[in-house]
């Protein structure tokens, strides 16, 4: 990471320059659409075919309506819809993106709302099994999207004309966890059309002023040296408790070294520790990865030690630690902690209160110094896009494929830089080091099949065990090998039968 960080720091001025780019499927430049040279975009992607949309230039679908079903929940409610210009940077970018898709393909985008992922999942099953062709594209949180995929509710994107998920404006790591069998069947995809791809990523936020006051070594340098680990975080947190209210015991009004939660905050540790219990073998089938059991036990012990340190404050369970709940970031914003686990969504929501002091961001810590790289986990509620399997007409399938492709590309060119440069980099990042860390984090975004399906109940079990004083993971993991392997065999067999 050292060379990457220094390279990015050297390019900070260039990173703030904007480059006008051609729209997808046309050679006409639009000076109002710009691309920031940041992170993985330091190279000129106008010359890189992996970033070039290959849709034909003469597509015209006669203003046909394209019906989306989407879920309106925290972090995802503004990804697809914007009624007009003049409502802010992100809404304006979404509006311009939608207009670009409509103008390019001569279609009309129509959005149908669901209020929860569970209701959307039920609606998908009902629509497809009932042959309902009024809904074209489903947009739903990944944790509720994979099950309908295995049940045959989506078209195989690799068999749909006009879709090319190998392009870099699609999330390639996401592709890896939703591509199945030796035939590389892929029923879901995500891209910068999902702002949740950025908002639901995990990070560690730290109070720079308090680090300096306590003579703690620069955390950016620690990260750059590969020394930012669970053990190091524990060492920082363990002795930081201050009995602020003077009652002689730990309480919510005290000062802590580390602030976290025992629900979604727990989910990041497997991926951050480079532990994937479900992988694909050489034939493309999902298998249980028993080789990671020793690392899993090591991680469980270190997380348990961290969570149960006197210097750690834990918000308990889903009532206080879930997407759309901000107890952790609010306590951190009140300067009641050195560090906290959070998501960009929480920072975005509380940017004004955080502006009162100097803070920085770093990735979630590694398991050990020997781990190759930091990994950035994205919560399993990130929006997944799929085409309804009820759409049997090949011409309409090709049209929907073009819409998916254009939406992904134009989101990459319009929405992503708007969020990245306006909402993230310029508002959140107070120093060049954080900006470089941000770039590196988005280059290492990772998903985990174990979590997006809660296969074998692993996600829920780890939420219970990791914060406990005696996680006892070893015995539980042995039973997982049997139950998860059986479930994966069923899933592989079901997917094999799908078109």
C-alpha positions in Angstrom: 0.0 0.0 0.0 3.0 2.4 0.6 3.7 2.9 -3.1 0.0 3.4 -3.9 -0.4 5.9 -1.2 2.6 8.0 -2.1 1.6 7.8 -5.8 -1.8 9.1 -5.0 -0.5 11.9 -2.8 1.7 13.1 -5.6 -1.3 13.2 -7.9 -3.6 15.2 -5.5 -3.7 18.3 -7.6 -4.4 16.4 -10.8 -7.1 14.5 -8.9 -9.1 17.6 -8.5 -9.0 18.5 -12.2 -12.1 17.5 -14.3 -11.9 15.9 -17.7 -14.8 16.1 -20.2 -15.7 12.7 -21.6 -17.8 11.4 -24.4 -21.2 10.0 -23.7 -21.8 6.2 -24.0 -22.4 5.1 -27.6 -21.6 8.5 -29.2 -18.5 10.4 -30.1 -20.1 13.8 -29.3 -18.5 15.4 -26.2 -20.6 16.9 -23.5 -18.7 19.6 -21.6 -21.2 19.4 -18.7 -20.3 15.8 -18.0 -16.9 15.3 -16.3 -14.7 12.7 -14.9 -12.4 13.1 -11.9 -9.0 11.6 -12.2 -9.0 9.8 -8.9 -8.2 6.3 -7.5 -8.4 3.7 -10.2 -9.1 6.5 -12.8 -5.6 8.0 -12.7 -5.1 6.3 -16.1 -6.9 8.0 -18.9 -9.9 5.7 -19.3 -11.0 7.4 -22.5 -8.3 5.3 -24.1 -9.0 2.1 -22.1 -11.6 -0.1 -23.8 -12.5 -1.6 -20.4 -14.2 1.7 -19.6 -15.7 2.3 -23.0 -19.4 1.5 -23.6 -19.8 -0.6 -26.8 -23.6 -0.1 -27.3 -24.5 0.7 -30.9 -24.9 4.4 -31.6 -28.2 4.0 -33.5 -30.4 2.3 -30.8 -33.9 3.7 -30.8 -36.7 2.0 -28.8 -39.5 4.4 -29.7 -39.9 5.9 -26.2 -40.7 2.5 -24.7 -41.4 2.5 -21.0 -38.8 0.6 -18.9 -40.4 -0.4 -15.5 -38.0 -0.7 -12.5 -39.0 -2.0 -9.1 -36.8 -0.4 -6.4 -36.7 -0.3 -2.6 -36.9 3.0 -0.9 -34.7 2.7 2.3 -31.9 4.6 3.9 -28.8 4.9 1.7 -30.7 3.8 -1.4 -33.7 6.1 -1.7 -32.0 8.6 -4.0 -30.0 6.2 -6.3 -32.5 6.1 -9.1 -35.0 8.9 -8.9 -34.6 12.7 -9.3 -37.5 14.8 -10.7 -35.6 17.8 -11.9 -32.4 19.9 -11.7 -31.6 22.3 -8.9 -31.9 20.1 -5.9 -28.2 19.5 -5.1 -25.2 17.8 -6.6 -26.3 14.2 -6.2 -29.9 14.7 -7.3 -28.8 16.7 -10.3 -26.3 14.0 -11.3 -29.0 11.3 -11.0 -31.4 13.4 -13.1 -28.7 14.0 -15.7 -27.8 10.3 -15.7 -31.4 9.2 -16.2 -31.8 11.8 -19.0 -28.7 10.5 -20.7 -30.0 7.0 -20.7 -33.4 8.0 -22.0 -31.9 10.2 -24.8 -29.4 7.7 -25.8 -31.8 4.8 -26.2 -35.1 6.7 -26.7 -36.8 5.1 -23.7 -38.8 6.3 -20.7 -37.6 5.1 -17.2 -40.5 4.4 -14.8 -39.9 3.6 -11.1 -42.1 1.5 -8.9 -41.5 1.7 -5.2 -41.3 -1.0 -2.5 -40.8 -0.1 1.1 -38.7 -3.0 2.3 -36.4 -5.6 0.7 -38.5 -8.4 2.1 -41.6 -7.0 0.3 -39.6 -6.6 -2.8 -38.3 -10.2 -2.7 -41.9 -11.4 -2.3 -43.0 -9.2 -5.2 -40.3 -10.6 -7.4 -41.3 -14.2 -6.7 -45.0 -13.4 -7.3 -44.3 -11.5 -10.5 -42.0 -14.0 -12.2 -44.0 -17.1 -11.1 -47.2 -15.5 -12.3 -45.7 -14.4 -15.6 -46.2 -10.7 -14.9 -44.4 -8.8 -17.6 -45.2 -5.3 -16.3 -41.9 -5.2 -14.3 -38.7 -5.3 -16.2 -35.7 -4.6 -13.9 -35.6 -5.4 -10.2 -33.4 -3.3 -7.9 -33.1 -4.9 -4.4 -30.7 -5.2 -1.6 -28.3 -8.1 -2.3 -29.1 -10.0 0.8 -32.6 -10.5 -0.5 -31.7 -10.7 -4.2 -29.6 -13.9 -4.4 -32.3 -16.3 -3.2 -34.7 -15.3 -6.1 -31.7 -15.6 -8.4 -31.2 -19.3 -7.4 -34.9 -19.8 -7.8 -34.7 -18.6 -11.4 -36.3 -15.2 -11.1 -33.7 -13.3 -13.2 -32.3 -13.7 -16.7 -28.7 -14.8 -17.1 -27.0 -11.5 -17.9 -24.2 -13.3 -19.8 -26.9 -14.5 -22.3 -28.6 -11.1 -22.7 -27.7 -9.0 -25.7 -26.1 -5.6 -25.0 -24.9 -6.4 -21.4 -21.1 -6.7 -20.8 -20.4 -7.0 -17.1 -16.7 -7.4 -17.8 -16.5 -3.6 -18.3 -14.9 -1.8 -15.4 -18.0 0.4 -14.9 -19.5 -2.7 -13.4 -18.2 -3.9 -10.0 -15.9 -6.8 -10.8 -15.7 -8.1 -7.2 -19.5 -8.2 -7.1 -19.4 -10.1 -10.3 -17.2 -12.7 -8.7 -19.7 -13.6 -5.9 -22.8 -13.7 -8.2 -21.3 -15.7 -11.1 -22.1 -19.4 -10.8 -21.2 -22.8 -12.2 -18.7 -23.7 -15.0 -20.9 -21.9 -17.5 -20.4 -18.5 -15.7 -24.1 -17.8 -15.2 -24.6 -14.3 -13.7 -28.1 -13.1 -12.7 -27.2 -10.0 -10.8 -24.8 -7.1 -11.1 -24.1 -3.7 -9.5 -22.4 -0.5 -10.6 -22.2 3.1 -9.5 -25.9 3.3 -10.3 -26.0 2.1 -6.7 -24.7 4.9 -4.5 -25.0 2.2 -1.8 -21.9 0.7 -3.3 -20.0 3.7 -1.8 -22.2 4.6 1.2 -22.3 1.1 2.7 -18.6 0.5 2.8 -17.0 0.2 6.2 -14.1 2.2 7.5 -12.5 3.3 10.8 -12.8 7.0 11.6 -10.4 8.5 14.2 -10.1 11.8 16.0 -6.8 13.3 14.8 -6.7 16.0 17.5 -7.0 13.5 20.3 -4.4 11.2 18.6 -2.0 14.2 18.6 -2.9 15.2 22.2 -2.1 11.6 23.4 1.1 11.4 21.3 -0.2 8.4 19.4 1.8 7.8 16.2 0.3 9.0 13.0 -2.3 6.4 12.0 -1.8 7.1 8.3 1.8 6.1 8.6 0.8 3.0 10.6 -1.6 2.0 7.7 1.0 2.7 5.1 3.5 0.5 6.9 1.0 -2.4 7.0 0.9 -2.3 10.8 -2.8 -1.4 11.2 -4.1 -4.6 12.7 -6.8 -5.8 15.1 -4.1 -6.2 17.8 -2.8 -2.7 17.2 -6.3 -1.3 17.5 -6.8 -3.1 20.7 -3.6 -1.6 22.1 -4.9 1.9 21.3 -8.3 1.3 22.8 -7.5 -0.8 25.9 -6.2 2.0 28.1 -8.1 4.9 26.7 -11.2 4.8 29.0 -11.9 7.9 31.0 -14.5 7.9 33.8 -16.1 11.2 32.5 -19.1 11.1 34.8 -17.1 10.1 37.9 -19.3 7.2 38.9 -16.4 4.7 39.0 -17.8 2.4 36.3 -18.1 2.2 32.6 -21.2 4.1 31.3 -22.5 5.7 28.2 -21.3 9.1 29.0 -17.6 8.1 29.5 -14.8 8.5 27.0 -13.7 5.4 25.1 -10.8 4.4 22.9 -13.1 2.6 20.4 -16.9 2.9 19.6 -18.6 0.1 17.7 -21.8 -2.0 17.6 -22.8 -5.7 17.9 -25.0 -6.0 14.8 -23.9 -4.8 11.3 -20.6 -3.5 12.6 -19.5 -7.1 13.3 -20.1 -8.0 9.6 -17.0 -6.3 8.3 -14.4 -8.4 10.2 -14.4 -11.6 8.0 -13.7 -9.7 4.8 -11.4 -7.2 6.4 -9.4 -10.2 7.6 -9.4 -11.8 4.1 -11.6 -14.7 5.3 -14.1 -16.1 2.8 -15.8 -19.2 3.9 -17.5 -19.7 0.5 -15.3 -19.7 -2.6 -15.5 -21.0 -6.1 -13.5 -24.0 -7.1 -11.7 -24.6 -10.4 -15.0 -25.7 -12.0 -16.8 -22.6 -11.0 -19.0 -24.2 -8.3 -19.4 -22.8 -4.8 -17.6 -24.7 -2.1 -16.9 -24.4 1.6 -13.4 -23.0 2.3 -12.1 -25.0 5.2 -8.6 -23.6 4.7 -9.7 -20.4 6.4 -10.8 -22.0 9.7 -7.5 -21.3 11.6 -7.7 -17.6 10.4 -11.4 -17.5 11.5 -10.5 -18.7 15.0 -7.7 -16.2 15.2 -9.9 -13.4 14.1 -12.7 -14.3 16.5 -10.3 -14.3 19.5 -8.9 -10.8 18.5 -12.3 -9.3 17.9 -13.6 -10.7 21.1 -10.6 -9.2 23.0 -11.2 -5.8 21.3 -14.9 -5.8 22.0 -14.5 -6.7 25.6 -11.7 -4.2 26.4 -12.4 -1.6 29.0 -11.7 1.0 26.4 -14.4 -0.2 24.0 -18.0 0.9 24.0 -20.5 -1.3 22.1 -23.9 -0.3 21.0 -26.0 -3.4 21.4 -27.9 -5.2 18.6 -30.0 -4.1 15.7 -32.0 -1.5 17.7 -28.8 0.6 18.0 -26.5 -0.7 15.3 -28.1 -1.0 11.8 -28.2 0.9 8.5 -30.0 4.2 9.0 -29.2 4.3 12.8 -26.5 6.7 13.8 -25.7 6.0 17.5 -22.0 5.3 16.8 -21.2 8.3 14.6 -23.2 10.6 17.0 -21.1 9.5 20.0 -17.9 9.9 18.0 -19.0 13.3 16.8 -19.5 14.3 20.4 -15.7 13.5 20.8 -16.4 10.6 23.2 -14.0 8.3 21.5 -10.6 8.0 19.8 -11.9 5.7 17.0 -15.1 4.2 15.7 -16.3 1.7 13.1 -18.7 3.3 10.7 -19.9 3.6 7.1 -19.7 6.5 4.7 -23.5 6.8 4.9 -23.2 7.8 8.6 -20.4 10.3 7.9 -22.5 11.8 5.0 -25.4 12.2 7.4 -23.4 13.8 10.2 -20.9 15.8 8.2 -21.8 19.1 9.8 -21.2 17.9 13.4 -18.0 16.2 12.4 -16.7 19.4 10.9 -16.2 20.8 14.5 -12.9 18.9 14.8 -10.2 17.2 12.8 -10.7 13.6 11.9 -9.3 11.1 9.5 -10.3 7.8 7.9 -8.5 4.5 7.5 -9.6 1.0 6.4 -10.8 -1.6 8.8 -7.7 -3.2 10.4 -6.1 -6.3 9.0 -6.0 -9.6 10.9 -2.2 -9.7 10.9 0.7 -7.7 9.5 1.4 -10.6 7.1 -2.0 -10.2 5.4 -1.3 -9.1 1.9 -3.6 -6.1 1.7 -6.4 -4.2 3.5 -9.9 -5.2 2.4 -12.9 -3.0 2.3 -16.2 -4.8 3.0 -19.5 -3.5 1.6 -22.7 -4.2 3.6 -24.9 -6.9 2.0 -27.7 -4.4 1.5 -26.1 -2.7 -1.5 -28.5 -2.6 -4.5 -28.4 -5.5 -6.9 -29.8 -5.1 -10.5 -31.4 -8.0 -12.4 -33.8 -8.5 -15.4 -37.0 -10.3 -14.8 -37.1 -13.8 -16.1 -40.7 -13.3 -17.0 -39.6 -11.2 -20.0 -39.5 -13.9 -22.7 -39.3 -11.7 -25.8 -35.7 -11.6 -27.0 -36.1 -8.1 -28.5 -37.3 -6.7 -25.2 -34.6 -8.6 -23.4 -32.0 -6.9 -25.6 -33.6 -3.5 -24.9 -33.4 -4.1 -21.2 -29.8 -5.2 -21.6 -29.1 -1.9 -23.3 -30.8 0.0 -20.5 -28.8 -1.9 -17.9 -25.5 -1.2 -19.7 -26.3 2.5 -20.4 -27.4 3.0 -16.8 -24.1 1.5 -15.4 -21.9 3.4 -17.8 -23.6 6.8 -17.4 -23.7 6.3 -13.6 -19.9 5.7 -13.7 -19.4 8.9 -15.8 -21.9 11.2 -14.1 -23.1 10.0 -10.7 -19.9 8.4 -9.4 -17.7 11.6 -9.8 -20.5 13.7 -8.4 -20.7 11.6 -5.2 -17.0 10.9 -5.1 -15.8 14.4 -5.5 -18.6 16.5 -4.0 -20.1 14.3 -1.3 -17.0 12.2 -0.4 -13.6 13.8 -1.1 -14.3 17.5 -0.8 -16.7 17.4 2.1 -15.5 14.4 4.1 -11.8 14.4 3.6 -9.9 17.1 5.5 -6.4 16.2 4.4 -4.6 14.6 1.4 -3.8 11.4 3.4 -7.5 10.7 3.9 -8.2 11.3 0.2 -5.4 8.8 -0.7 -6.8 6.3 1.8 -10.3 6.8 0.3 -8.9 5.9 -3.2 -7.2 2.8 -1.9 -10.3 1.7 -0.1 -12.5 1.8 -3.2 -9.8 -0.1 -5.1 -10.1 -2.9 -2.6 -13.9 -3.2 -2.2 -14.9 -6.7 -1.5 -18.1 -8.7 -1.1 -18.7 -12.1 0.6 -21.2 -14.7 -0.5 -21.4 -16.1 3.0 -22.9 -12.8 4.1 -25.1 -11.9 1.1 -27.1 -15.2 1.6 -26.4 -15.8 5.4 -25.5 -19.3 4.2 -25.6 -21.7 7.2 -26.7 -18.8 9.5 -23.0 -17.7 9.7 -23.8 -14.0 9.7 -26.2 -14.1 12.5 -24.0 -16.5 14.5 -20.9 -14.4 14.2 -22.9 -11.3 15.3 -23.6 -13.2 18.5 -20.2 -14.9 19.1 -17.6 -12.3 18.1 -18.6 -9.7 20.7 -18.9 -12.3 23.4 -16.1 -13.0 25.9 -15.8 -16.7 24.8 -16.6 -16.9 21.1 -15.8 -20.7 20.8 -15.6 -20.5 17.0 -13.6 -23.7 16.4 -16.3 -26.2 17.3 -19.0 -24.1 15.5 -17.0 -23.9 12.4 -16.7 -27.7 12.1 -20.4 -28.0 12.1 -20.6 -25.2 9.4 -18.5 -27.3 7.1 -21.2 -30.0 7.0 -24.3 -27.8 6.8 -22.9 -25.2 4.5 -21.5 -27.8 2.1 -24.9 -29.4 1.8 -26.6 -26.0 1.2 -24.0 -25.1 -1.5 -24.6 -28.5 -3.2 -28.3 -27.7 -3.4 -27.6 -24.2 -4.6 -25.1 -25.4 -7.3 -27.6 -28.0 -8.5 -30.4 -25.5 -8.7 -28.3 -23.0 -10.6 -27.1 -25.7 -13.0 -30.6 -26.3 -14.2 -31.3 -22.6 -14.9 -30.9 -21.1 -18.4 
